Amino acid sequence: MTQGKYEGAPPAGAPSARLFLALWPDEATRTALAGFASACHWTAAAPPTPPANLHLTIHFIGNVPAESVGALADALQVQPMAVELKLGNLEVWPNGIAALVPETMPDALVQLHGDLAGALRGEGLEVESRPYRPHVTLGRKAWGTAMKGTPAAVRWTAEGHVLALSASGRYSVLRRYGYARS
């Protein structure tokens, strides 16, 4: 198992970094997710999520001291497993999130979520206590959003996870944890 590939770092001089763990789509999957979003009728108050920000969160970590990010990144390598997803259900939650959710909960995603929760706890970090609801956020303030038709479900095989940074409404990958096919 490799330690993962660094791609970025917290902004220079920033005292902390707002982090999350996610499945990060490849370009073909990102295009399919954006296509699904384009099959929605969005209100003026609810533009769709920019394609570059589309992802499926595994754990929101929150603010971490910038000097701790490297050690945390090293601790987040877990047993590799591919996650097969079929995302075809649009839900608009009471908080206004337009969520594209899996048709079924893959066992591999449950395992990955649990393994990463253990790694986070091992680093002294809190883990969300609410039940895990995997989804891709297609939009916010999306009350009244509806499908224009019946788009095809998005099939996605995620062969790794990422540690990502949220800064000024943009997301960037700090480290990729890729899984080699066996």
C-alpha positions as CSV (number, residue, x, y, z in Angstrom):
1,M,0.0,0.0,0.0
2,T,1.4,3.4,-1.0
3,Q,1.1,6.5,1.1
4,G,-0.8,8.4,-1.6
5,K,0.1,11.1,-4.0
6,Y,0.4,14.7,-2.9
7,E,-1.2,17.2,-5.2
8,G,-1.4,20.4,-3.1
9,A,-1.0,22.0,0.2
10,P,-3.0,24.4,2.4
11,P,-2.6,28.0,1.4
12,A,0.8,29.4,2.6
13,G,0.4,31.3,5.8
14,A,-3.0,29.9,6.6
15,P,-3.3,28.9,10.3
16,S,-5.7,26.0,9.4
17,A,-7.2,24.1,6.6
18,R,-10.8,23.1,6.2
19,L,-10.7,19.4,5.1
20,F,-12.9,16.6,3.9
21,L,-12.5,13.0,2.6
22,A,-14.2,12.2,-0.6
23,L,-14.6,10.0,-3.7
24,W,-13.4,12.3,-6.5
25,P,-14.7,11.6,-10.0
26,D,-12.6,11.2,-13.0
27,E,-13.4,13.4,-16.0
28,A,-15.9,11.0,-17.6
29,T,-17.8,10.6,-14.3
30,R,-17.7,14.3,-13.7
31,T,-19.1,14.9,-17.1
32,A,-21.9,12.3,-16.4
33,L,-22.7,14.0,-13.1
34,A,-22.8,17.4,-14.7
35,G,-25.1,15.9,-17.4
36,F,-27.5,14.6,-14.7
37,A,-27.5,18.1,-13.1
38,S,-28.3,19.6,-16.4
39,A,-31.4,17.4,-16.6
40,C,-32.8,19.4,-13.6
41,H,-34.9,22.5,-13.7
42,W,-33.0,24.9,-11.4
43,T,-34.6,28.0,-9.9
44,A,-32.7,31.3,-10.1
45,A,-31.8,31.1,-6.4
46,A,-30.3,27.6,-6.9
47,P,-27.7,27.3,-9.6
48,P,-26.2,23.9,-10.0
49,T,-22.9,23.0,-8.3
50,P,-19.9,23.9,-10.6
51,P,-18.7,20.6,-12.2
52,A,-15.2,21.1,-10.8
53,N,-16.7,20.9,-7.2
54,L,-18.7,17.6,-7.8
55,H,-17.7,14.8,-5.4
56,L,-19.1,12.4,-2.9
57,T,-18.1,13.2,0.6
58,I,-17.0,10.3,2.9
59,H,-16.2,12.4,6.0
60,F,-16.2,16.1,6.6
61,I,-13.2,16.8,8.9
62,G,-13.4,20.5,9.4
63,N,-10.6,22.9,10.4
64,V,-7.2,21.3,11.1
65,P,-4.1,23.2,12.1
66,A,-2.0,23.7,8.9
67,E,1.1,22.1,10.5
68,S,-0.9,18.9,11.1
69,V,-2.1,18.3,7.6
70,G,0.8,16.3,6.4
71,A,0.7,13.9,9.4
72,L,-3.1,13.5,9.0
73,A,-2.7,12.8,5.3
74,D,-0.3,10.0,6.1
75,A,-2.7,8.5,8.5
76,L,-5.6,8.3,6.0
77,Q,-4.3,5.5,3.9
78,V,-6.6,2.5,4.4
79,Q,-7.1,-0.9,2.9
80,P,-7.8,-0.4,-0.8
81,M,-11.1,-1.3,-2.3
82,A,-13.0,-0.1,-5.4
83,V,-16.4,1.4,-4.8
84,E,-19.1,0.7,-7.4
85,L,-21.8,3.3,-7.4
86,K,-25.0,3.7,-9.4
87,L,-26.3,7.2,-8.7
88,G,-29.8,7.7,-10.1
89,N,-32.1,9.2,-7.4
90,L,-32.5,12.9,-7.0
91,E,-33.7,14.1,-3.6
92,V,-34.2,17.6,-2.4
93,W,-33.7,17.6,1.3
94,P,-35.4,19.9,3.8
95,N,-32.3,22.0,4.1
96,G,-32.4,22.7,0.3
97,I,-29.6,20.3,-0.8
98,A,-30.3,18.7,-4.2
99,A,-28.6,15.4,-3.6
100,L,-27.9,12.7,-6.2
101,V,-27.9,9.5,-4.1
102,P,-26.9,5.9,-4.8
103,E,-29.7,3.5,-5.7
104,T,-28.2,1.1,-3.2
105,M,-25.6,1.4,-0.5
106,P,-22.4,-0.4,-1.7
107,D,-20.8,-2.6,1.0
108,A,-17.4,-1.3,-0.1
109,L,-18.5,2.3,0.6
110,V,-19.8,1.3,4.1
111,Q,-16.4,-0.4,4.7
112,L,-14.4,2.6,3.4
113,H,-16.5,5.0,5.5
114,G,-15.8,2.9,8.6
115,D,-12.1,2.4,8.0
116,L,-11.6,6.2,7.5
117,A,-13.7,6.9,10.6
118,G,-11.2,4.7,12.5
119,A,-8.2,6.5,11.0
120,L,-9.7,9.9,12.0
121,R,-10.5,8.8,15.5
122,G,-6.9,7.4,15.7
123,E,-5.7,11.0,15.0
124,G,-7.9,12.4,17.8
125,L,-10.5,13.8,15.4
126,E,-14.3,13.8,15.9
127,V,-16.4,11.8,13.4
128,E,-20.0,12.7,12.5
129,S,-22.4,10.8,14.7
130,R,-25.4,11.0,12.4
131,P,-26.0,8.1,10.0
132,Y,-24.0,8.4,6.8
133,R,-26.0,9.6,3.8
134,P,-23.7,9.3,0.8
135,H,-24.6,11.8,-2.0
136,V,-23.3,14.1,-4.6
137,T,-24.5,17.7,-4.0
138,L,-25.9,18.9,-7.3
139,G,-27.1,22.3,-5.8
140,R,-27.9,24.2,-2.7
141,K,-31.0,26.4,-1.9
142,A,-32.7,24.0,-4.3
143,W,-36.2,24.0,-3.0
144,G,-38.4,23.6,-6.1
145,T,-35.8,21.9,-8.2
146,A,-37.2,19.1,-10.3
147,M,-36.2,16.7,-13.1
148,K,-36.9,17.8,-16.6
149,G,-37.0,14.1,-17.8
150,T,-35.5,10.8,-16.7
151,P,-31.8,11.0,-17.1
152,A,-29.7,7.8,-17.1
153,A,-28.2,6.8,-13.7
154,V,-24.5,7.7,-13.4
155,R,-22.3,4.6,-13.0
156,W,-19.1,5.3,-11.2
157,T,-16.3,3.0,-10.1
158,A,-14.2,5.0,-7.6
159,E,-10.8,3.4,-7.2
160,G,-9.5,5.6,-4.5
161,H,-10.4,8.5,-2.2
162,V,-8.9,11.9,-1.7
163,L,-8.1,14.3,1.1
164,A,-9.5,17.6,-0.1
165,L,-9.4,21.3,0.9
166,S,-12.4,23.6,0.9
167,A,-11.3,27.3,0.6
168,S,-13.4,30.2,-0.6
169,G,-16.0,28.0,-2.2
170,R,-13.5,26.0,-4.2
171,Y,-12.3,22.5,-3.6
172,S,-8.9,21.2,-4.3
173,V,-7.3,17.8,-3.8
174,L,-4.4,17.7,-1.4
175,R,-3.7,14.0,-1.6
176,R,-5.0,11.0,-3.7
177,Y,-5.1,7.5,-2.3
178,G,-5.3,5.4,-5.5
179,Y,-6.1,1.8,-5.6
180,A,-4.3,-0.4,-8.2
181,R,-6.5,-2.9,-10.0
182,S,-5.6,-6.4,-9.0
